[in-house]
Amino acid sequence: MKTFMIAVICALLPTMSLAEGCNHGKSTQVISCAAGTSYDADAKSCVPVSS
Protein backbone atom coordinates (compact mmCIF):
# COMPACT_ATOMS: atom_id res chain seq x y z
CA MET A 1 0.00 0.00 0.00
CA LYS A 2 2.85 2.34 0.86
CA THR A 3 4.50 1.76 -2.53
CA PHE A 4 1.20 2.37 -4.29
CA MET A 5 0.72 5.72 -2.54
CA ILE A 6 4.25 6.82 -3.43
CA ALA A 7 3.62 5.86 -7.07
CA VAL A 8 0.37 7.86 -7.13
CA ILE A 9 2.04 10.91 -5.59
CA CYS A 10 4.93 10.73 -8.07
CA ALA A 11 2.46 10.45 -10.93
CA LEU A 12 0.39 13.43 -9.79
CA LEU A 13 3.17 15.87 -8.90
CA PRO A 14 3.95 16.96 -12.50
CA THR A 15 0.25 17.33 -13.25
CA MET A 16 -0.29 19.51 -10.21
CA SER A 17 2.62 21.77 -11.08
CA LEU A 18 1.27 22.26 -14.60
CA ALA A 19 -2.15 23.10 -13.19
CA GLU A 20 -0.62 26.19 -11.58
CA GLY A 21 -0.66 27.79 -15.00
CA CYS A 22 1.67 28.35 -17.86
CA ASN A 23 2.43 31.83 -19.14
CA HIS A 24 4.43 30.67 -22.11
CA GLY A 25 3.71 33.06 -24.95
CA LYS A 26 1.22 35.10 -22.93
CA SER A 27 3.53 37.57 -21.26
CA THR A 28 4.29 40.94 -22.74
CA GLN A 29 7.62 42.65 -22.59
CA VAL A 30 8.07 46.35 -22.15
CA ILE A 31 10.36 47.81 -24.78
CA SER A 32 12.30 50.95 -23.97
CA CYS A 33 13.71 53.02 -26.77
CA ALA A 34 16.30 55.75 -26.47
CA ALA A 35 15.29 59.42 -26.57
CA GLY A 36 14.35 60.48 -30.08
CA THR A 37 13.27 56.99 -31.12
CA SER A 38 10.08 54.98 -30.88
CA TYR A 39 9.25 51.32 -31.26
CA ASP A 40 8.10 50.24 -34.70
CA ALA A 41 6.07 47.01 -34.53
CA ASP A 42 6.60 46.26 -38.23
CA ALA A 43 10.39 46.58 -37.97
CA LYS A 44 10.36 45.15 -34.43
CA SER A 45 12.99 47.65 -33.37
CA CYS A 46 13.44 51.24 -32.30
CA VAL A 47 13.43 53.71 -35.18
CA PRO A 48 14.28 57.42 -35.21
CA VAL A 49 11.30 59.73 -34.83
CA SER A 50 10.98 62.15 -37.71
CA SER A 51 9.27 65.42 -36.91
Secondary structure, DSSP 8 states (H G I E B T S, - for coil): -HHHHHHHHHHHHHHHHHHT---TTT--------TTEEEETTTTEEEE---
